[in-house]
Amino acid sequence: MNTAARFSFSQIDPDWERPTPPAASLRRDVLVWLVVLAATLLLNAAYHSAGFLGDNAQQIHHSYWAAAAMTLPLIFRRVYPLSMMLLATALFFTLSYVSEIAPATLSYQLCYFAVLYAGIAWGKNRTLTWIVYALVCTAALVWIVVAWVVTDSAYSIAGVEEYSGGLFSQATAGYVMACMTNLFYFGCAALMGRTAWNQAYQRTALAAQARQLEQQAEQMAQDAVTRDRLRIARELHDSVGHHVSSMGIQAAAARRALSKKPELAAEPLANIEKLARSSVSEMKNLIRVMRAAGEAEHDSGAAKEPQVAEIFNLVEHMSSVGVQTRLQVGDQDLARLTHLHQGTQLSIYRMAQEALTNVRKHSAAQNAVLALRTGGSPGAHWAELEVTDNGPATGLERGEGQEHIPDPSRHGYGLQGIRERAAALGGTYWAGRRHGAPGWKVQVRFPIDLDETHDTYASRSTS
């Protein structure tokens, strides 16, 4: 529901019911009734003292009792609104015959008005509420018509000479005035009651919307935390995990060399030392970037994350640990890729890093090729990352498109991380055996915007 729009009947849920007031409100209603009763008796005493009640002692006593009885429906006007409306109407007409003076008093009229207002404002079934109110108005109209007919007939029978200076006879004039007065009286009660009911509905709707917005905000916060956790997990896996895996391979080589030719163990141990330092350095950079998120120094922290240009170092490192890796990228393609925003470049680097790590961990390949390409037509450009090797896979299965979800318990989270990064870039992912050649291939293609610059840091690539 649009809260900025004004609430009308077309916007109101027909099944909504205004809640019954709590017990504390009923106690307040009793206190209000006591105050109104005291004020009514005091006002009636003032009428008596002013001589408005006449000299008939019985009529005076009846006026007190009638005025007091008319206040009774006020107690339960909000708990049983329609019942009290009918009761107040019955009292109004009945007590009018018990005391002809009481209906003309202010307290009598105000009490009845308050009950009519409460009936419209608190009625639960809106259709039934308006039917009951229409019956009450009809009863009032019939009462006025009967009074007019009786009065006019009485004048005719008694031969009372009426004032004839106006447009109507005296009886007709009284009827017109009564109709106009009661139209205003009942109309105001209905209008004010409907306004109060609509305001109660609006408050309920706004409160429900506020709760919904609060729940959505909590869900968004939880989703943001989950995305951050996944991003941290991917970064740790792709950066530190890559180095730790290489350290394991170098440690195995050093162990074998120590048992045969100890002098050959120096190089693997040196590589382990270098990899350990790189792991610590990348861990520090990762922590620094996370701490800088949302602050002014965020850009300087993000600049230390690996970019496309550092893929050359990645290829050199892979060659140094036993997998001869060759990079295939044209000058124009490289220029396009290095001018993408930093988040996209980081994703390209991490996907290439993980794909090459999988070559070393899960195959017996001695050679690998990392190809970076761009293409497409104006307004629909794309970039492609492809890693192929010449060795048999030892533990992976073919996955295709965004529907492939590797089993982490069997193969780790590498291919899953590549798939998630490809999906975040709006691209597609494929991993499987090469067709017509030995080895394995990982291919990722995603759309790019050649107008992007380093300063545009889009969250879609890292979220």
Residue pairs with C-beta under 8 A, 6 or more apart in sequence:
1 11
1 205
1 209
3 205
3 206
3 209
5 11
7 198
7 201
7 202
7 205
12 198
12 201
13 201
14 126
16 201
16 204
17 124
17 125
18 121
18 122
18 123
18 124
18 197
18 200
18 201
20 78
20 79
21 29
21 78
21 79
25 78
26 78
26 79
29 74
29 75
29 76
29 77
29 78
29 79
30 75
32 74
33 71
33 72
33 74
33 75
36 71
36 74
36 107
36 111
37 68
37 71
39 107
40 67
40 68
40 70
40 71
40 107
40 108
40 111
41 64
41 67
41 68
43 67
43 105
43 106
43 107
44 53
44 63
44 64
44 67
44 105
44 107
47 53
47 63
47 101
47 105
48 60
48 63
52 101
53 59
53 60
53 63
53 101
54 60
54 101
59 99
59 100
59 101
62 98
62 99
62 102
63 99
63 101
63 102
63 105
65 98
65 99
66 95
66 98
66 99
66 102
66 108
67 102
67 105
67 107
67 108
69 91
69 95
70 88
70 91
70 92
70 95
70 102
70 107
70 108
70 111
70 112
71 107
71 111
72 87
72 91
73 84
73 85
73 87
73 88
73 91
73 111
73 115
74 111
74 114
74 115
76 83
76 84
77 84
77 114
77 115
77 118
77 119
77 122
78 118
78 122
81 118
81 119
81 120
81 121
81 122
81 123
81 124
81 129
82 119
82 123
82 128
82 129
82 132
84 115
84 118
84 119
85 115
85 116
85 118
85 119
85 132
85 133
85 136
86 132
86 136
88 111
88 112
88 115
88 116
89 112
89 136
89 139
89 140
92 103
92 108
92 112
93 139
93 143
95 102
95 103
96 102
96 103
102 108
103 109
109 185
113 185
113 188
113 189
116 133
116 136
116 186
116 189
116 190
116 193
117 189
117 192
117 193
117 196
118 193
119 129
119 132
119 133
119 193
120 129
120 133
120 189
120 190
120 192
120 193
120 194
120 196
120 197
121 192
121 193
121 194
121 196
121 197
121 200
122 197
123 129
123 132
123 197
126 197
133 190
136 186
137 186
140 182
140 186
141 179
141 182
144 175
144 178
144 179
144 182
145 175
147 175
147 178
148 171
148 172
148 174
148 175
148 178
151 171
151 174
152 169
152 171
152 172
154 160
155 162
155 169
155 170
155 171
162 169
162 170
162 171
163 170
166 173
168 176
227 463
230 420
231 462
231 463
232 286
232 290
233 413
234 350
234 413
234 417
234 420
234 421
235 286
235 350
236 286
237 354
237 412
237 413
237 414
237 417
238 350
238 353
238 354
238 417
239 279
239 282
239 283
239 286
239 306
239 350
239 353
240 279
240 282
240 283
241 357
242 353
242 354
242 357
243 275
243 276
243 278
243 279
243 282
244 275
244 279
245 357
245 360
245 361
246 271
246 275
246 317
246 321
246 360
247 272
247 275
247 276
247 279
249 321
249 322
249 360
250 268
250 269
250 271
250 272
250 275
250 321
251 268
251 272
253 265
253 268
254 265
254 268
254 269
254 272
255 265
257 264
257 265
257 268
258 265
271 320
271 321
285 301
285 304
285 305
288 301
288 304
289 298
289 301
289 302
289 304
289 305
291 301
292 298
292 300
292 301
292 302
293 301
299 455
299 457
302 342
302 343
302 457
303 342
305 342
305 346
306 314
306 345
306 346
306 349
306 350
306 353
307 338
307 342
307 345
307 346
307 349
308 334
308 337
308 338
308 340
308 345
308 348
308 349
308 372
309 338
310 349
311 327
311 348
311 349
311 352
311 370
311 372
312 327
314 349
314 352
314 353
314 356
315 325
315 326
315 327
315 356
315 370
318 325
318 356
318 359
318 360
318 368
319 325
321 360
322 360
322 366
323 356
323 359
323 360
323 365
323 366
323 367
323 368
323 389
324 366
324 367
324 368
325 356
325 367
325 368
325 369
325 370
326 367
326 368
326 369
326 370
327 370
327 371
327 372
328 369
328 370
328 371
328 372
329 337
329 371
329 372
329 373
330 373
332 374
333 372
333 373
333 374
333 383
334 372
336 374
336 381
336 383
336 448
336 450
337 345
337 348
337 372
337 374
337 383
338 345
339 450
339 452
339 453
339 454
340 348
340 383
340 448
340 452
341 452
341 453
341 454
341 455
341 456
341 457
341 458
341 461
342 454
342 457
343 457
343 458
343 459
343 460
343 461
343 462
344 425
344 448
344 452
344 458
344 461
346 461
346 462
347 421
347 424
347 425
347 461
347 462
348 372
348 383
348 385
350 417
350 421
351 385
351 417
351 418
351 421
351 422
351 444
352 370
352 385
352 387
354 414
354 415
354 417
354 418
355 370
355 385
355 387
355 414
355 418
355 442
356 368
356 370
356 387
357 414
358 396
358 414
358 415
358 440
358 442
359 365
359 368
359 387
359 389
359 391
359 440
362 393
362 394
362 395
362 396
362 411
362 440
363 389
363 391
363 392
363 393
363 394
363 439
363 440
364 391
364 392
364 394
365 389
365 390
365 391
365 439
365 440
366 390
366 391
367 389
367 390
368 387
368 388
368 389
368 390
369 386
369 387
369 388
369 389
370 385
370 386
370 387
371 384
371 385
371 386
371 387
371 388
372 383
372 384
372 385
373 383
373 384
373 386
374 381
374 382
374 383
374 384
374 448
375 381
375 382
375 384
376 382
376 447
380 447
381 447
381 448
381 449
381 450
382 427
382 445
382 446
382 447
382 448
383 445
383 446
383 447
383 448
384 443
384 444
384 445
385 443
385 444
385 445
386 441
386 442
386 443
386 444
387 441
387 442
387 443
388 434
388 439
388 440
388 441
388 442
389 439
389 440
390 437
390 438
390 439
391 438
391 439
391 440
392 438
392 439
393 433
393 439
393 440
395 410
395 411
396 406
396 411
396 415
396 431
396 440
397 406
397 432
398 404
398 431
398 432
398 433
399 405
399 406
399 415
399 419
399 429
399 430
399 431
399 432
400 430
400 431
400 432
401 428
401 429
401 430
402 419
402 422
402 423
402 428
402 429
404 415
404 419
404 429
404 430
404 431
405 416
405 419
406 412
406 413
406 414
406 415
406 416
406 419
408 416
415 431
415 442
418 429
418 431
418 442
418 444
419 429
421 444
421 461
422 428
422 429
422 444
422 446
423 429
424 460
424 461
424 462
424 463
425 446
425 447
425 460
425 461
426 446
426 447
426 460
427 444
427 445
427 446
427 447
428 444
428 445
428 446
429 443
429 444
430 441
430 442
430 443
430 444
431 440
431 441
431 442
431 443
432 440
432 441
433 439
433 440
433 441
434 440
434 441
452 458
